């Protein structure tokens, strides 16, 4: 089963990468973009593993990050 | 409009973060997980900006990364 994990900084947690992107936008001519938040994307093939435990123990820092697990039915690429 | 950008290492490009996760799994007791790939997740509010250009020029390194843009109809959190 293909699994996608979305990991984001928790609301209220400072996101320096997002702020850096926001500051770079005007010089590149982009307007109308705000609230940029940068997180991590982890995609994997899982067969029966405890994905919540995987996220809490290895993939995410739950003090400062939230995670969301999206499961896909088969191995075809959902993208 | 809320926008989610998924940025992944291109197929065939070495992904050291993914390999590091795979190597850490057995010691933590996780089995049945493979093909781990780590990318970036960027979420933002966009109003009329050219998102393809934004990804190509700022968010992704298109030499080694693919990107996917997902648009959501309104400001409610799709997660």
N, CA and C atoms of all chains as a GROMACS GRO file, in nm:
protein
  474
    1UNK      N    1   0.084  -0.119   0.000
    1UNK     CA    2   0.000   0.000   0.000
    1UNK      C    3   0.088   0.125   0.000
    2UNK      N    4   0.059   0.214  -0.092
    2UNK     CA    5   0.134   0.338  -0.097
    2UNK      C    6   0.079   0.434   0.009
    3UNK      N    7   0.169   0.497   0.079
    3UNK     CA    8   0.130   0.587   0.188
    3UNK      C    9   0.200   0.721   0.168
    4UNK      N   10   0.127   0.827   0.191
    4UNK     CA   11   0.184   0.962   0.188
    4UNK      C   12   0.167   1.023   0.327
    5UNK      N   13   0.274   1.075   0.380
    5UNK     CA   14   0.269   1.143   0.508
    5UNK      C   15   0.301   1.290   0.486
    6UNK      N   16   0.212   1.375   0.532
    6UNK     CA   17   0.232   1.520   0.524
    6UNK      C   18   0.268   1.569   0.664
    7UNK      N   19   0.380   1.635   0.676
    7UNK     CA   20   0.429   1.683   0.805
    7UNK      C   21   0.440   1.834   0.797
    8UNK      N   22   0.374   1.901   0.891
    8UNK     CA   23   0.369   2.048   0.887
    8UNK      C   24   0.409   2.106   1.022
    9UNK      N   25   0.465   2.226   1.022
    9UNK     CA   26   0.484   2.294   1.150
    9UNK      C   27   0.347   2.320   1.214
   10UNK      N   28   0.338   2.299   1.345
   10UNK     CA   29   0.212   2.325   1.414
   10UNK      C   30   0.174   2.472   1.402
   11UNK      N   31   0.044   2.501   1.407
   11UNK     CA   32   0.003   2.642   1.407
   11UNK      C   33   0.071   2.716   1.522
   12UNK      N   34   0.121   2.834   1.494
   12UNK     CA   35   0.187   2.913   1.597
   12UNK      C   36   0.336   2.890   1.607
   13UNK      N   37   0.383   2.780   1.551
   13UNK     CA   38   0.527   2.753   1.553
   13UNK      C   39   0.593   2.832   1.440
   14UNK      N   40   0.701   2.898   1.473
   14UNK     CA   41   0.772   2.977   1.373
   14UNK      C   42   0.822   2.886   1.261
   15UNK      N   43   0.806   2.935   1.137
   15UNK     CA   44   0.847   2.856   1.021
   15UNK      C   45   0.945   2.940   0.939
   16UNK      N   46   1.073   2.933   0.969
   16UNK     CA   47   1.170   3.020   0.901
   16UNK      C   48   1.177   2.996   0.750
   17UNK      N   49   1.161   2.873   0.706
   17UNK     CA   50   1.163   2.847   0.562
   17UNK      C   51   1.047   2.917   0.492
   18UNK      N   52   0.929   2.910   0.554
   18UNK     CA   53   0.814   2.979   0.495
   18UNK      C   54   0.836   3.129   0.489
   19UNK      N   55   0.891   3.184   0.597
   19UNK     CA   56   0.916   3.329   0.599
   19UNK      C   57   1.020   3.368   0.494
   20UNK      N   58   1.120   3.284   0.476
   20UNK     CA   59   1.223   3.314   0.376
   20UNK      C   60   1.163   3.317   0.236
   21UNK      N   61   1.073   3.223   0.209
   21UNK     CA   62   1.006   3.222   0.078
   21UNK      C   63   0.922   3.348   0.061
   22UNK      N   64   0.846   3.384   0.165
   22UNK     CA   65   0.762   3.503   0.155
   22UNK      C   66   0.846   3.627   0.126
   23UNK      N   67   0.961   3.636   0.189
   23UNK     CA   68   1.045   3.755   0.168
   23UNK      C   69   1.108   3.756   0.030
   24UNK      N   70   1.127   3.640  -0.029
   24UNK     CA   71   1.189   3.634  -0.162
   24UNK      C   72   1.090   3.666  -0.273
   25UNK      N   73   0.962   3.658  -0.246
   25UNK     CA   74   0.862   3.668  -0.353
   25UNK      C   75   0.861   3.803  -0.426
   26UNK      N   76   0.860   3.916  -0.355
   26UNK     CA   77   0.850   4.044  -0.429
   26UNK      C   78   0.964   4.064  -0.528
   27UNK      N   79   1.086   4.030  -0.489
   27UNK     CA   80   1.200   4.051  -0.579
   27UNK      C   81   1.189   3.966  -0.704
   28UNK      N   82   1.116   3.854  -0.695
   28UNK     CA   83   1.098   3.767  -0.811
   28UNK      C   84   0.972   3.803  -0.890
   29UNK      N   85   0.900   3.904  -0.844
   29UNK     CA   86   0.783   3.949  -0.918
   29UNK      C   87   0.654   3.876  -0.887
   30UNK      N   88   0.653   3.799  -0.779
   30UNK     CA   89   0.530   3.727  -0.744
   30UNK      C   90   0.448   3.810  -0.645
   31UNK      N   91   0.320   3.823  -0.674
   31UNK     CA   92   0.231   3.896  -0.584
   31UNK      C   93   0.113   3.808  -0.546
   32UNK      N   94   0.050   3.841  -0.435
   32UNK     CA   95  -0.071   3.770  -0.397
   32UNK      C   96  -0.047   3.635  -0.334
   33UNK      N   97   0.072   3.613  -0.283
   33UNK     CA   98   0.101   3.488  -0.214
   33UNK      C   99   0.133   3.519  -0.068
   34UNK      N  100   0.068   3.446   0.021
   34UNK     CA  101   0.092   3.470   0.163
   34UNK      C  102   0.073   3.341   0.241
   35UNK      N  103   0.100   3.352   0.369
   35UNK     CA  104   0.082   3.237   0.460
   35UNK      C  105   0.155   3.113   0.409
   36UNK      N  106   0.279   3.130   0.371
   36UNK     CA  107   0.358   3.018   0.321
   36UNK      C  108   0.410   2.936   0.440
   37UNK      N  109   0.385   2.808   0.435
   37UNK     CA  110   0.433   2.718   0.540
   37UNK      C  111   0.503   2.601   0.471
   38UNK      N  112   0.618   2.566   0.522
   38UNK     CA  113   0.697   2.460   0.461
   38UNK      C  114   0.705   2.341   0.556
   39UNK      N  115   0.673   2.225   0.504
   39UNK     CA  116   0.683   2.103   0.582
   39UNK      C  117   0.754   1.996   0.501
   40UNK      N  118   0.735   1.871   0.542
   40UNK     CA  119   0.799   1.760   0.473
   40UNK      C  120   0.695   1.665   0.418
   41UNK      N  121   0.734   1.601   0.310
   41UNK     CA  122   0.651   1.502   0.243
   41UNK      C  123   0.727   1.370   0.246
   42UNK      N  124   0.667   1.268   0.302
   42UNK     CA  125   0.730   1.136   0.303
   42UNK      C  126   0.636   1.039   0.233
   43UNK      N  127   0.687   0.970   0.134
   43UNK     CA  128   0.607   0.869   0.065
   43UNK      C  129   0.678   0.735   0.077
   44UNK      N  130   0.600   0.632   0.097
   44UNK     CA  131   0.660   0.500   0.120
   44UNK      C  132   0.560   0.391   0.085
   45UNK      N  133   0.614   0.270   0.076
   45UNK     CA  134   0.531   0.151   0.062
   45UNK      C  135   0.525   0.081   0.197
   46UNK      N  136   0.404   0.060   0.248
   46UNK     CA  137   0.390  -0.002   0.380
   46UNK      C  138   0.300  -0.123   0.371
   47UNK      N  139   0.338  -0.224   0.446
   47UNK     CA  140   0.260  -0.347   0.447
   47UNK      C  141   0.239  -0.388   0.593
   48UNK      N  142   0.134  -0.332   0.653
   48UNK     CA  143   0.096  -0.373   0.787
   48UNK      C  144   0.167  -0.302   0.901
   49UNK      N  145   0.253  -0.207   0.869
   49UNK     CA  146   0.323  -0.137   0.976
   49UNK      C  147   0.228  -0.040   1.048
   50UNK      N  148   0.264  -0.008   1.171
   50UNK     CA  149   0.188   0.089   1.250
   50UNK      C  150   0.235   0.229   1.211
   51UNK      N  151   0.161   0.290   1.121
   51UNK     CA  152   0.208   0.416   1.062
   51UNK      C  153   0.201   0.533   1.160
   52UNK      N  154   0.101   0.530   1.248
   52UNK     CA  155   0.094   0.637   1.348
   52UNK      C  156   0.219   0.633   1.436
   53UNK      N  157   0.256   0.513   1.478
   53UNK     CA  158   0.376   0.501   1.562
   53UNK      C  159   0.500   0.543   1.483
   54UNK      N  160   0.506   0.504   1.357
   54UNK     CA  161   0.619   0.544   1.273
   54UNK      C  162   0.634   0.696   1.269
   55UNK      N  163   0.522   0.764   1.249
   55UNK     CA  164   0.526   0.910   1.242
   55UNK      C  165   0.568   0.970   1.376
   56UNK      N  166   0.512   0.917   1.484
   56UNK     CA  167   0.540   0.977   1.615
   56UNK      C  168   0.684   0.951   1.660
   57UNK      N  169   0.738   0.836   1.622
   57UNK     CA  170   0.869   0.800   1.673
   57UNK      C  171   0.983   0.838   1.581
   58UNK      N  172   0.956   0.847   1.451
   58UNK     CA  173   1.067   0.867   1.358
   58UNK      C  174   1.048   0.984   1.262
   59UNK      N  175   0.931   0.995   1.202
   59UNK     CA  176   0.918   1.091   1.092
   59UNK      C  177   0.893   1.234   1.138
   60UNK      N  178   0.809   1.250   1.241
   60UNK     CA  179   0.771   1.385   1.283
   60UNK      C  180   0.824   1.414   1.422
   61UNK      N  181   0.848   1.540   1.447
   61UNK     CA  182   0.875   1.587   1.583
   61UNK      C  183   0.743   1.643   1.635
   62UNK      N  184   0.672   1.563   1.713
   62UNK     CA  185   0.534   1.600   1.749
   62UNK      C  186   0.527   1.717   1.847
   63UNK      N  187   0.640   1.759   1.900
   63UNK     CA  188   0.639   1.882   1.980
   63UNK      C  189   0.608   2.003   1.893
   64UNK      N  190   0.659   2.002   1.772
   64UNK     CA  191   0.647   2.121   1.688
   64UNK      C  192   0.580   2.093   1.554
   65UNK      N  193   0.550   1.965   1.527
   65UNK     CA  194   0.494   1.930   1.396
   65UNK      C  195   0.368   1.845   1.410
   66UNK      N  196   0.275   1.869   1.320
   66UNK     CA  197   0.159   1.781   1.303
   66UNK      C  198   0.185   1.692   1.183
   67UNK      N  199   0.124   1.573   1.185
   67UNK     CA  200   0.135   1.488   1.067
   67UNK      C  201  -0.002   1.438   1.024
   68UNK      N  202  -0.010   1.407   0.895
   68UNK     CA  203  -0.135   1.357   0.835
   68UNK      C  204  -0.096   1.238   0.748
   69UNK      N  205  -0.163   1.127   0.766
   69UNK     CA  206  -0.133   1.005   0.691
   69UNK      C  207  -0.241   0.984   0.586
   70UNK      N  208  -0.200   0.969   0.460
   70UNK     CA  209  -0.294   0.943   0.351
   70UNK      C  210  -0.258   0.808   0.292
   71UNK      N  211  -0.352   0.715   0.293
   71UNK     CA  212  -0.328   0.581   0.242
   71UNK      C  213  -0.390   0.566   0.104
   72UNK      N  214  -0.318   0.503   0.013
   72UNK     CA  215  -0.370   0.475  -0.121
   72UNK      C  216  -0.386   0.325  -0.137
   73UNK      N  217  -0.489   0.286  -0.211
   73UNK     CA  218  -0.530   0.147  -0.210
   73UNK      C  219  -0.426   0.053  -0.271
   74UNK      N  220  -0.356   0.097  -0.374
   74UNK     CA  221  -0.264   0.005  -0.439
   74UNK      C  222  -0.134   0.076  -0.472
   75UNK      N  223  -0.050   0.012  -0.550
   75UNK     CA  224   0.082   0.068  -0.576
   75UNK      C  225   0.085   0.168  -0.691
   76UNK      N  226  -0.028   0.189  -0.756
   76UNK     CA  227  -0.026   0.287  -0.862
   76UNK      C  228  -0.002   0.424  -0.803
   77UNK      N  229   0.067   0.507  -0.876
   77UNK     CA  230   0.101   0.639  -0.827
   77UNK      C  231  -0.024   0.727  -0.822
   78UNK      N  232  -0.063   0.774  -0.703
   78UNK     CA  233  -0.184   0.856  -0.693
   78UNK      C  234  -0.166   0.994  -0.753
   79UNK      N  235  -0.041   1.034  -0.775
   79UNK     CA  236  -0.020   1.168  -0.830
   79UNK      C  237  -0.063   1.170  -0.975
   80UNK      N  238  -0.719   3.137  -0.239
   80UNK     CA  239  -0.722   2.994  -0.269
   80UNK      C  240  -0.605   2.926  -0.198
   81UNK      N  241  -0.639   2.821  -0.127
   81UNK     CA  242  -0.533   2.746  -0.062
   81UNK      C  243  -0.466   2.654  -0.164
   82UNK      N  244  -0.335   2.648  -0.158
   82UNK     CA  245  -0.259   2.569  -0.254
   82UNK      C  246  -0.160   2.482  -0.179
   83UNK      N  247  -0.150   2.359  -0.221
   83UNK     CA  248  -0.051   2.266  -0.167
   83UNK      C  249   0.046   2.227  -0.278
   84UNK      N  250   0.173   2.238  -0.252
   84UNK     CA  251   0.274   2.196  -0.349
   84UNK      C  252   0.351   2.078  -0.290
   85UNK      N  253   0.353   1.969  -0.364
   85UNK     CA  254   0.429   1.850  -0.325
   85UNK      C  255   0.555   1.845  -0.409
   86UNK      N  256   0.669   1.841  -0.343
   86UNK     CA  257   0.797   1.841  -0.413
   86UNK      C  258   0.870   1.712  -0.377
   87UNK      N  259   0.909   1.637  -0.480
   87UNK     CA  260   0.969   1.506  -0.459
   87UNK      C  261   1.100   1.494  -0.536
   88UNK      N  262   1.192   1.415  -0.485
   88UNK     CA  263   1.309   1.384  -0.568
   88UNK      C  264   1.264   1.308  -0.693
   89UNK      N  265   1.323   1.342  -0.806
   89UNK     CA  266   1.287   1.273  -0.930
   89UNK      C  267   1.322   1.125  -0.919
   90UNK      N  268   1.248   1.041  -0.992
   90UNK     CA  269   1.284   0.899  -0.994
   90UNK      C  270   1.430   0.882  -1.038
   91UNK      N  271   1.502   0.798  -0.969
   91UNK     CA  272   1.642   0.774  -1.003
   91UNK      C  273   1.739   0.863  -0.931
   92UNK      N  274   1.689   0.973  -0.875
   92UNK     CA  275   1.776   1.062  -0.799
   92UNK      C  276   1.793   1.005  -0.659
   93UNK      N  277   1.917   1.001  -0.613
   93UNK     CA  278   1.944   0.949  -0.480
   93UNK      C  279   1.873   1.034  -0.375
   94UNK      N  280   1.814   0.967  -0.276
   94UNK     CA  281   1.741   1.035  -0.170
   94UNK      C  282   1.800   0.993  -0.035
   95UNK      N  283   1.901   1.063   0.012
   95UNK     CA  284   1.969   1.021   0.135
   95UNK      C  285   1.879   1.022   0.257
   96UNK      N  286   1.785   1.116   0.263
   96UNK     CA  287   1.693   1.118   0.378
   96UNK      C  288   1.607   0.993   0.381
   97UNK      N  289   1.558   0.954   0.264
   97UNK     CA  290   1.476   0.834   0.258
   97UNK      C  291   1.555   0.710   0.296
   98UNK      N  292   1.681   0.704   0.249
   98UNK     CA  293   1.764   0.588   0.284
   98UNK      C  294   1.793   0.585   0.433
   99UNK      N  295   1.815   0.702   0.492
   99UNK     CA  296   1.842   0.707   0.636
   99UNK      C  297   1.722   0.656   0.716
  100UNK      N  298   1.602   0.693   0.671
  100UNK     CA  299   1.482   0.644   0.739
  100UNK      C  300   1.472   0.493   0.725
  101UNK      N  301   1.495   0.443   0.603
  101UNK     CA  302   1.486   0.298   0.582
  101UNK      C  303   1.584   0.222   0.673
  102UNK      N  304   1.703   0.277   0.687
  102UNK     CA  305   1.802   0.209   0.771
  102UNK      C  306   1.767   0.214   0.919
  103UNK      N  307   1.693   0.317   0.959
  103UNK     CA  308   1.658   0.330   1.101
  103UNK      C  309   1.542   0.240   1.140
  104UNK      N  310   1.466   0.192   1.044
  104UNK     CA  311   1.342   0.121   1.075
  104UNK      C  312   1.361  -0.008   1.154
  105UNK      N  313   1.452  -0.096   1.115
  105UNK     CA  314   1.460  -0.224   1.188
  105UNK      C  315   1.491  -0.207   1.336
  106UNK      N  316   1.582  -0.115   1.368
  106UNK     CA  317   1.619  -0.095   1.508
  106UNK      C  318   1.500  -0.045   1.590
  107UNK      N  319   1.405   0.021   1.525
  107UNK     CA  320   1.287   0.071   1.595
  107UNK      C  321   1.173  -0.030   1.592
  108UNK      N  322   1.195  -0.144   1.528
  108UNK     CA  323   1.094  -0.249   1.529
  108UNK      C  324   0.990  -0.239   1.419
  109UNK      N  325   1.014  -0.156   1.320
  109UNK     CA  326   0.918  -0.144   1.211
  109UNK      C  327   0.957  -0.237   1.097
  110UNK      N  328   0.859  -0.311   1.050
  110UNK     CA  329   0.882  -0.402   0.938
  110UNK      C  330   0.782  -0.374   0.827
  111UNK      N  331   0.818  -0.414   0.707
  111UNK     CA  332   0.724  -0.402   0.594
  111UNK      C  333   0.715  -0.263   0.537
  112UNK      N  334   0.816  -0.181   0.560
  112UNK     CA  335   0.818  -0.046   0.503
  112UNK      C  336   0.937  -0.036   0.408
  113UNK      N  337   0.910   0.011   0.287
  113UNK     CA  338   1.018   0.022   0.190
  113UNK      C  339   0.990   0.138   0.096
  114UNK      N  340   1.085   0.162   0.010
  114UNK     CA  341   1.074   0.268  -0.092
  114UNK      C  342   1.038   0.402  -0.029
  115UNK      N  343   1.110   0.438   0.075
  115UNK     CA  344   1.084   0.565   0.143
  115UNK      C  345   1.150   0.678   0.065
  116UNK      N  346   1.071   0.778   0.035
  116UNK     CA  347   1.122   0.895  -0.036
  116UNK      C  348   1.077   1.019   0.041
  117UNK      N  349   1.169   1.112   0.059
  117UNK     CA  350   1.140   1.231   0.137
  117UNK      C  351   1.146   1.353   0.047
  118UNK      N  352   1.042   1.432   0.053
  118UNK     CA  353   1.037   1.555  -0.023
  118UNK      C  354   0.991   1.670   0.065
  119UNK      N  355   0.944   1.775   0.003
  119UNK     CA  356   0.898   1.891   0.078
  119UNK      C  357   0.751   1.918   0.049
  120UNK      N  358   0.687   1.976   0.148
  120UNK     CA  359   0.547   2.015   0.140
  120UNK      C  360   0.541   2.165   0.160
  121UNK      N  361   0.484   2.237   0.063
  121UNK     CA  362   0.469   2.381   0.078
  121UNK      C  363   0.320   2.412   0.067
  122UNK      N  364   0.266   2.480   0.166
  122UNK     CA  365   0.126   2.521   0.161
  122UNK      C  366   0.121   2.672   0.170
  123UNK      N  367   0.032   2.731   0.093
  123UNK     CA  368   0.025   2.877   0.089
  123UNK      C  369  -0.113   2.922   0.042
  124UNK      N  370  -0.135   3.050   0.063
  124UNK     CA  371  -0.255   3.115   0.009
  124UNK      C  372  -0.213   3.194  -0.114
  125UNK      N  373  -0.277   3.166  -0.228
  125UNK     CA  374  -0.239   3.234  -0.352
  125UNK      C  375  -0.362   3.297  -0.415
  126UNK      N  376  -0.341   3.416  -0.469
  126UNK     CA  377  -0.450   3.488  -0.533
  126UNK      C  378  -0.401   3.535  -0.670
  127UNK      N  379  -0.412   3.448  -0.768
  127UNK     CA  380  -0.380   3.489  -0.905
  127UNK      C  381  -0.235   3.474  -0.946
  128UNK      N  382  -0.150   3.426  -0.858
  128UNK     CA  383  -0.009   3.413  -0.893
  128UNK      C  384   0.011   3.297  -0.991
  129UNK      N  385   0.120   3.303  -1.065
  129UNK     CA  386   0.157   3.196  -1.157
  129UNK      C  387   0.231   3.089  -1.077
  130UNK      N  388   0.158   2.988  -1.036
  130UNK     CA  389   0.214   2.891  -0.943
  130UNK      C  390   0.318   2.800  -1.008
  131UNK      N  391   0.298   2.769  -1.136
  131UNK     CA  392   0.400   2.689  -1.205
  131UNK      C  393   0.534   2.763  -1.205
  132UNK      N  394   0.530   2.891  -1.237
  132UNK     CA  395   0.653   2.969  -1.238
  132UNK      C  396   0.712   2.977  -1.097
  133UNK      N  397   0.627   2.993  -0.998
  133UNK     CA  398   0.674   2.998  -0.860
  133UNK      C  399   0.750   2.871  -0.824
  134UNK      N  400   0.694   2.757  -0.862
  134UNK     CA  401   0.760   2.630  -0.831
  134UNK      C  402   0.893   2.618  -0.905
  135UNK      N  403   0.892   2.655  -1.033
  135UNK     CA  404   1.012   2.636  -1.113
  135UNK      C  405   1.124   2.730  -1.071
  136UNK      N  406   1.088   2.850  -1.028
  136UNK     CA  407   1.190   2.950  -1.000
  136UNK      C  408   1.232   2.954  -0.855
  137UNK      N  409   1.143   2.913  -0.763
  137UNK     CA  410   1.176   2.933  -0.622
  137UNK      C  411   1.162   2.806  -0.538
  138UNK      N  412   1.052   2.734  -0.555
  138UNK     CA  413   1.024   2.627  -0.458
  138UNK      C  414   1.098   2.497  -0.488
  139UNK      N  415   1.108   2.461  -0.615
  139UNK     CA  416   1.167   2.332  -0.650
  139UNK      C  417   1.296   2.351  -0.728
  140UNK      N  418   1.384   2.256  -0.716
  140UNK     CA  419   1.501   2.247  -0.804
  140UNK      C  420   1.466   2.146  -0.911
  141UNK      N  421   1.426   2.196  -1.027
  141UNK     CA  422   1.368   2.106  -1.128
  141UNK      C  423   1.472   2.016  -1.194
  142UNK      N  424   1.599   2.039  -1.166
  142UNK     CA  425   1.700   1.943  -1.212
  142UNK      C  426   1.685   1.810  -1.142
  143UNK      N  427   1.652   1.815  -1.016
  143UNK     CA  428   1.649   1.693  -0.936
  143UNK      C  429   1.514   1.666  -0.870
  144UNK      N  430   1.419   1.760  -0.884
  144UNK     CA  431   1.290   1.745  -0.816
  144UNK      C  432   1.173   1.763  -0.912
  145UNK      N  433   1.068   1.687  -0.888
  145UNK     CA  434   0.940   1.709  -0.953
  145UNK      C  435   0.848   1.781  -0.856
  146UNK      N  436   0.756   1.856  -0.911
  146UNK     CA  437   0.657   1.918  -0.822
  146UNK      C  438   0.516   1.893  -0.872
  147UNK      N  439   0.422   1.896  -0.778
  147UNK     CA  440   0.281   1.875  -0.808
  147UNK      C  441   0.203   1.983  -0.734
  148UNK      N  442   0.117   2.052  -0.805
  148UNK     CA  443   0.039   2.161  -0.746
  148UNK      C  444  -0.104   2.114  -0.726
  149UNK      N  445  -0.154   2.126  -0.604
  149UNK     CA  446  -0.292   2.089  -0.572
  149UNK      C  447  -0.364   2.215  -0.525
  150UNK      N  448  -0.469   2.251  -0.594
  150UNK     CA  449  -0.544   2.372  -0.559
  150UNK      C  450  -0.671   2.334  -0.485
  151UNK      N  451  -0.702   2.409  -0.381
  151UNK     CA  452  -0.826   2.388  -0.307
  151UNK      C  453  -0.915   2.509  -0.327
  152UNK      N  454  -1.046   2.482  -0.332
  152UNK     CA  455  -1.139   2.586  -0.377
  152UNK      C  456  -1.146   2.706  -0.283
  153UNK      N  457  -1.134   2.684  -0.153
  153UNK     CA  458  -1.151   2.796  -0.062
  153UNK      C  459  -1.048   2.788   0.049
  154UNK      N  460  -1.065   2.872   0.148
  154UNK     CA  461  -0.963   2.882   0.251
  154UNK      C  462  -0.980   2.778   0.362
  155UNK      N  463  -1.082   2.698   0.356
  155UNK     CA  464  -1.096   2.596   0.459
  155UNK      C  465  -0.983   2.495   0.445
  156UNK      N  466  -0.940   2.446   0.556
  156UNK     CA  467  -0.827   2.352   0.556
  156UNK      C  468  -0.871   2.219   0.496
  157UNK      N  469  -0.810   2.177   0.385
  157UNK     CA  470  -0.850   2.050   0.322
  157UNK      C  471  -0.809   1.928   0.403
  158UNK      N  472  -0.715   1.948   0.495
  158UNK     CA  473  -0.671   1.832   0.574
  158UNK      C  474  -0.782   1.789   0.668
   0.00000   0.00000   0.00000
